[in-house]
Amino acid sequence: MIYFLAKRLMWLVITLWVVFTISFFLMWTVSPEGALLSERQLPEAIKRNLEEYYDLDKPLGTRYVKTMGNYLVLNPGPSMKLIDKSVFEIIAEGLPISISLGLLGLSFAMLIGFSTGIISALRRQSVIDVTFRMIATLGIAIPNFVLAGFAIIIFVFGLNLFPAAGWGRPINLVLPSLCLAAPFAAYISRLTRTGMLEVLGQDYIRTAYAKGLMPATVVLKHAFRGAILPVVSFLGPATAGILTGSLVLERIFFIPGLGSHFIEAVQQKDHPVSLAVVMIYTFLLFSMNTLVDLSYGLIDPRVKLDK
């Protein structure tokens, strides 16, 4: 376990460094310092002060080394557009909101996906099974921002069940979380159904039924545990995908999360904020995949960690 975690930590450092390097030079190559200042109608004295404040008067390599040093001490520096705020303050405001939205969306995805997948496997080739599979196919095919448009028309303007947008009340999270969870719930449903069909035909399941165990006990305690491994493999990237997939939905529903700050930073060419958000998403994706690998051994003792 210690060797596995040490190896993953080493790869985490390498991955973060590679992503940081590529993102830094791409951002400053596409939108160099001269273009950023020329877009703002400012007196020359103020421009010189901004160049000195943001180190724009220094070579790109020097700025790269200084920025990397700042990240090593967890200080990404000031925002280039919101001069009165640091990048850390912007992230501290938006990240908890995005995490709340993502966790609720992941909960919806797992609840809906597991339930429909188990029912489809138990009612194989029935009307319920065919219906759930058709809905899952549509959920995979339709992007969540398109689904959000239909959901607003139906549940906001048609049925008046949810508010159209905003933040501050728990009900504001329900509709965007459902839209965010829909594609992932569809994938989980299909993976759960496939895994359950493979497990339900095995000998130990028939033995459990022969012992007189309740069908619910056999399905949920024995069969479901053996069928969940493919779903666990999907949950790692799905968790990061749910967080990154909220970028557009946060704008649609006017939720002030990290995704909204990231889009605004890209549009306004606020490179420090954009770079920090990219690094956070990279860290989350790598961490979720590592947690998934660790969970294999807890779910199935036959699975050993790869050294």
N, C-alpha and C positions, 0 to 999 in steps of 0.2 A: 504494500500500500504506500509506504513512504517513498520507495523508488518510483512508483507510478506517479505520485503527486509531484515529486521533484522533477521528473521528466516533463510533465505537463507544464509546470511552472517555467521551465526553460523555454519550451515552445511558445508559451504565452508571451514571454519577453521578446522573443524573436519576431513573433507575429505582430505584436504592437509596434515594434520598431520599423518593420517593413511597411505596415499600413501608414504609420506616421510619416515616414520618408516620402512614400509615393504621394500621399495626399498633400503634404506640405508643398512639394515642388510643383505638383499639378495646379494647385490653387494659385500660387504666385506666378506661374508661367502663363496661365490663361488670363488672369487679371493682375498684372504687375502693379507695383506701387505708383508709378506715374499715372496709369489709367484711373486708379482709385481716387487720386487727388484731383485730377483734371475734371472728373465728373462733378465735383463740388465747387461752386462759385465762391471762392474764399480769397481774401487778401494774401499776398505773398508772405507776409510775416506769420500769419496763422498757419499757412501751409508748411512753412519751415518748422514751426513749433510742433505741428502734427507729425512731420517726418522724424523729428528728434524724439518725440514721445513714443512713437510706434517703431522706432529704429528703422524707418524706411530709407534713411540716408546711408545705411550701412549695406555692404554686399549681402547677397542672398545666402551665401554660405555661412556668414557670421550670424545672420538672423536664425538660420536653421540650428546652429549649435546652441545659441542662447535659448531658443524656444524649446529645444529638447531638454536643456538643463532645467527650464521652468517646469516641464512636465514631470521630470524626475522628483521634484519636490512638491508635486500636485498643485502647481500655481500656473494655470494656462494664460494668465495675464488679463489685460483689459479688453473690452469689446471695442471695435473700431467704429461702430455706429452709435451705440449707447455709451457715450463717453463717461457717464456718471455711474456705470455698472461694470463689474468685472465679469469675465466669462463664468467664473465659479458661481457668482450670484444668479446669473441667468439659468444655469443648469440646476441650481438648488431650487429655483422656482418651478421649473418645468418637469424635472425628472420624477418627483413624487406623483404628479398628476398622470404622467404617461405610464408609470408603474401601476397605479391604481386601475387605470383603464385596461392595461395589458393583463393584469391578474384576473380582473373580472371577465375579460374576454376569454382568457385561457380556461377559467372555471366553466363558463358556458360551453366552450368547445368540447371539453372533456365530458361534461354531464350529458350533453346532447349526443356527442359522438359515441360514447360508450353505451348509452341506453339504446340508441337505434341500431348499433352494430350487434349487440347481444340479441335483441329482438329479431333482427333480420336472420341471424344464424339459427335461432331456435325455430323460426317460421320460414325456413328455406323454401324458395320458389312460390311462396304464397303471395297474395295481393299486397300484404303489408311489406314483405320483403322487396317486391318489385317497386312499390311506391317509394320506400326509403332509398333504394338504389338510384332511382330517377332523381329524387331530390338531392342526393349526394352528388350526382353528376352535374346538376345545375349549380350546386354550391361551389364546386370546383371550377366550373367554367365561367361563372359570372364574377367579375372583380368586385371587391368589397365597396369601392366607391360608387359603382353602378347600383349595387344592392342598396346602398345608403340613400340614393335618390328615390328609388321605389319605396323604401321604408318611410321616408319623410312624407311622401305623397299619401301613403296609405294610413300610417299610424299617427301622423301629426295633423295633416290637413283633412284627411278623411274621417278617421275615428277619434281624433283629438285625445289620444291616450298619453302621448309624451310631448314634452316641450321640443320645439324645433332646434334649439341650440342653447348654449350657455354652460355655466359651470357653477358649482356651489351646493347643489342638492344631489342626493343619491340617485334620484330619478333621471337626472341629466346623463348619467353614465349608462343606463340600461340600453337604450337604442343604439348608440355607437358601439357598445360592447358586443351586442348581438350581431351587428353588421361586421365587426372585426372578427368575430368568432366563426362566422358561417363557413368560409372556405376550409378552415382548419377542422371544424366539426365534421365536415364532409369527408376529409381524409381520414380522420380518426375512426369514423363510422365504417368506412371500407376496410381499413386495416383490422379493426376489431372483428368484423364479420369474417374476414378471411382467416384470422388466427383462431377464432372460435370454431369454425368449420373443421380446421385441421385437428384441433384438440378433442372435440366432441366424439370423434371416431376412434380415439385411442383406447387401449385396453384398461388403463387405470380409471378412466371415466366410466366405462361399462362396469368395472368392479365396484365403483362407488355406488352406482345405481343398484347393483345386485345386493349390496349390503343393506339396502333399504333406506339410504340417506334421502332427505328431502331434496326434490329437484332444485330448489333455490340454493341449497347448500352446495350441491354438486356444481351448479353453474357458476356461482359467485365465488366460492372458496377454492374449488379445484380447477375447473375449466378456465375461468377468467384469468387466473394467475399464470397459467401456461400460455395463454393467448396474448398476453399484454406486451411481450418483449418487442414485437415489431412497432407497437404504438409508442413504447418508451424511446425507441430509436428515433422516431419522428418528433417527439416532444422537445428535444434539444433545439434543433433549428426552428421548430414551430414557435417556441417561446420567443426566440429572437425575432422571428418573422412577425409575430403578433405585435411586438414593440415597434419594429420598423414599419410595419404595415399601417400603423396608426398615424403616419405622417399626413396622409391625405385626409383621413377621417377627422383628425383634429381640426383641420382647416374647414372642412364641411360643417362640422357641428360647433365651430368656434370654441374649441377647448384649448386653453392656454398651456398645453403640454410641451414636452421637449420637441415633438415633431413640428409644431407651429413655429417654435423658435428656430429650428433648423431650416425650414423653408424660407422664413424671413431673412435669415443670415445668408442663405444662398442668393436670394434675390437682391439683397443689399450689398453683397460681396463682403460680408463681415467674416473674413477668413479665420480669425481666432475662434469664433463661436462654431463655425462649420467644422473646423478641425477637431475641436473638443467633442462635439457630438459624434463624429465618425469614430473617434477613439472609444467613446463610451459604448457604442453599438458593437464595435469589434470585441471589446472586453466581455460584453454580455453574451455574444454568440459563442465565444470560446469557453466561457464559464459554464454555459448551459450544456454544451456538448460534453464537457468534463463531468458534470453532475450526472448526466445520462449514463456515461460509461461506469461511473461508480455505482449507480443504482442497479446495474445488471446483476451484480453479485448478491444484492439483497433480494431481488425478485427470484432469481434462479441460482441456487448454490453451485450448479454445474459450470457456470460461467466464471472463468478466471480472468483477472486483469492481465493485459498484455504488457509484459515488461520490455 
